[in-house]
Amino acid sequence: MRSFTVAIWSATPLSSPLAKYATTAAAPVPELKVVKSNMVEMENLPALDAVDCLLLSGSKHSSFDNDEWILRTVNHVPKVHETGRIPITGICFGHQIIGRALGGAELFGAKYLSQKLIPWKSLHQMHRDAVLQSPQGVVNLGTSPACEIQGLYIPGTIFSIQAHPEFNATIMGNILDVRHRQGVFEDKLLDDANRRAHKIHDREFVGEAIWRFLLEENQ
């Protein structure tokens, strides 16, 4: 089985959030190679002919800003998409960058917390920015009362989600505590979010779906 190279355009210090789901994906799992580029530090990007798929990470930064590294990321997404052979996935910030790059309107300051991906799936979310409309020709994967565009999908090329399938209740709780201490939201919202964070969620289902998308397109 040939090797499979994942390019990660990272805007966060965390490691690849979805790697563990590769072992449970439906498609046969090849030898996995990861090539990571720190977008904030303007690191060099791998040649497109050297990668099989692209993952855009989440981030604390705002996807609607015009910092040099953000504009560089936005401008490079269409180049990857135009190859027609490199599937792209994005999480939260990465999802918003994809939406921006493909022409979807964005909003800063949307309702801060939501949990539903689609009516029968639940995932952790922590965001202020949002994609307001699906770019032309792109399917919206789901909605919630707080965020109408929960994912973007083009068969074979794009699969992004606003939620964080890599988050569990512990990670979510830690982030909630930090945001609360920073004054981002009040006690009532903290209590409600902590309560929901411990409900059953579907992060493995979505993580595996992303890997099936990435792997099956490269068989």
C-alpha positions in Angstrom: 0.0 0.0 0.0 1.4 3.4 -1.0 2.1 6.1 1.5 -0.4 8.9 2.0 0.8 12.5 2.7 -1.3 14.9 4.7 -0.4 18.6 4.5 -1.5 20.5 7.7 -1.7 24.2 7.5 -1.6 25.0 11.2 -2.7 28.2 12.9 -2.5 26.6 16.3 0.2 25.0 18.4 -1.8 21.7 18.7 -0.8 18.7 16.8 -3.0 17.1 14.1 -6.4 16.7 15.7 -7.8 13.9 13.5 -4.9 11.5 13.2 -6.3 9.0 15.6 -9.5 8.6 13.6 -7.5 7.3 10.6 -7.3 3.8 12.1 -11.1 3.5 12.2 -11.9 5.0 8.8 -13.7 2.7 6.4 -11.1 3.0 3.7 -7.8 1.0 4.0 -5.3 3.1 5.9 -2.0 3.7 4.0 1.3 4.6 5.6 0.6 8.1 6.9 3.0 11.0 6.5 2.3 14.4 7.9 3.9 17.6 6.5 3.0 20.5 8.8 3.4 24.2 8.0 2.9 26.9 10.6 0.9 29.5 8.7 1.2 32.2 11.4 5.0 32.0 11.1 4.7 32.1 7.3 6.5 28.8 6.9 7.1 27.4 3.4 4.3 25.2 2.0 5.0 21.8 0.4 4.7 21.4 -3.3 1.2 20.5 -4.3 2.4 17.4 -6.2 3.9 16.1 -3.0 0.7 15.9 -0.9 -2.5 13.9 -1.1 -4.8 16.0 1.0 -4.9 19.3 3.0 -6.1 19.9 6.6 -6.6 23.5 7.8 -6.6 23.6 11.6 -8.7 25.6 14.1 -7.2 28.7 15.7 -7.7 31.4 18.3 -7.3 34.0 15.4 -10.1 35.6 13.5 -10.6 34.3 10.0 -11.9 37.6 8.7 -8.7 39.6 9.6 -6.4 40.8 6.9 -3.1 39.9 8.5 -0.5 38.8 5.9 -0.5 35.2 7.0 -4.3 35.0 6.9 -4.4 36.5 3.4 -1.7 34.1 2.3 -3.7 31.2 3.5 -6.9 32.4 1.9 -5.1 33.0 -1.4 -3.6 29.5 -1.4 -6.8 27.5 -0.8 -8.1 28.1 -4.4 -4.8 26.9 -5.8 -5.2 23.6 -4.0 -8.8 23.3 -4.9 -8.1 24.0 -8.6 -5.9 20.9 -8.8 -9.0 18.8 -8.6 -7.1 16.0 -6.9 -6.3 17.2 -3.4 -9.3 17.0 -1.0 -9.4 19.8 1.5 -10.8 19.7 5.0 -11.0 22.5 7.6 -12.0 22.7 11.3 -13.6 25.8 12.8 -11.1 28.6 11.7 -10.0 26.3 8.8 -13.7 25.9 7.8 -14.1 29.7 7.8 -10.9 30.2 5.8 -12.3 27.8 3.2 -15.6 29.6 3.1 -13.8 32.9 2.7 -11.5 31.6 0.0 -14.4 30.2 -2.0 -16.5 33.3 -1.7 -18.8 32.7 1.3 -19.7 35.7 3.3 -18.3 35.8 6.8 -19.5 37.4 10.1 -17.5 38.3 13.2 -19.3 38.1 16.5 -21.9 35.5 15.8 -23.5 33.8 18.8 -20.6 32.4 20.7 -21.6 28.9 21.6 -23.6 26.2 19.8 -23.5 22.5 19.9 -25.5 20.9 17.1 -23.9 20.0 13.7 -27.2 18.6 12.3 -30.4 17.8 14.2 -29.3 14.3 15.2 -25.5 14.9 15.7 -23.9 16.9 18.5 -20.3 18.3 18.6 -18.4 20.8 20.7 -18.0 24.3 19.3 -16.3 27.5 20.4 -16.3 30.4 17.9 -17.3 34.0 17.2 -16.7 34.1 13.4 -19.0 32.3 11.1 -19.6 31.6 7.4 -22.9 33.3 6.6 -23.7 31.7 3.3 -22.4 28.7 1.3 -20.2 29.6 -1.6 -21.8 28.9 -5.0 -21.9 25.2 -5.8 -21.1 24.2 -2.2 -23.5 22.1 0.0 -24.2 23.3 3.6 -23.8 20.2 5.8 -26.1 21.3 8.6 -27.4 24.2 10.7 -28.0 25.1 14.3 -30.0 27.9 15.9 -26.7 29.8 16.6 -24.9 29.2 13.3 -26.7 28.4 10.0 -23.6 27.2 8.1 -22.2 24.2 10.0 -20.2 22.6 7.2 -19.2 22.9 3.6 -19.1 20.0 1.1 -18.1 19.5 -2.5 -17.9 15.8 -3.4 -14.3 14.8 -3.7 -12.8 18.2 -2.9 -14.2 20.0 0.1 -15.4 18.8 3.6 -15.2 21.4 6.4 -17.0 21.8 9.7 -17.5 24.6 12.1 -17.4 22.2 15.1 -14.4 20.6 16.8 -14.4 16.7 16.5 -11.1 16.7 18.3 -12.6 18.3 21.5 -13.8 16.2 24.4 -15.5 17.3 27.6 -12.2 17.9 29.4 -10.8 20.1 26.6 -14.0 22.0 26.3 -14.2 22.6 30.0 -10.6 24.0 30.1 -11.4 26.3 27.3 -14.6 27.4 28.9 -12.8 28.2 32.1 -10.2 30.3 30.3 -12.8 32.2 28.3 -14.8 32.9 31.4 -11.8 34.3 33.3 -11.1 36.5 30.3 -14.6 37.9 30.6 -15.7 36.6 27.2 -19.0 35.3 28.7 -20.9 35.4 32.0 -21.6 32.8 34.7 -25.0 31.7 33.2 -23.5 30.8 29.9 -20.5 29.1 31.5 -22.9 26.9 33.6 -25.0 26.0 30.5 -22.0 25.3 28.3 -20.4 23.1 31.0 -23.6 21.1 31.4 -23.8 20.5 27.6 -20.1 19.7 27.3 -20.7 16.4 29.2 -23.5 15.2 27.1 -23.0 12.4 24.6 -21.4 13.8 21.4 -20.5 12.5 18.0 -16.9 13.5 17.5 -15.7 10.0 16.5 -18.5 9.7 13.9 -17.5 13.0 12.3 -13.7 12.4 12.6 -14.1 9.1 10.9 -16.3 10.6 8.2 -13.6 13.2 7.5 -11.0 10.5 7.2 -13.2 8.4 4.9 -13.5 11.5 2.7 -9.7 12.0 2.6 -8.7 8.4 2.1 -11.4 7.2 -0.2 -10.7 10.1 -2.6 -7.1 8.9 -2.9 -7.6 5.2 -3.5 
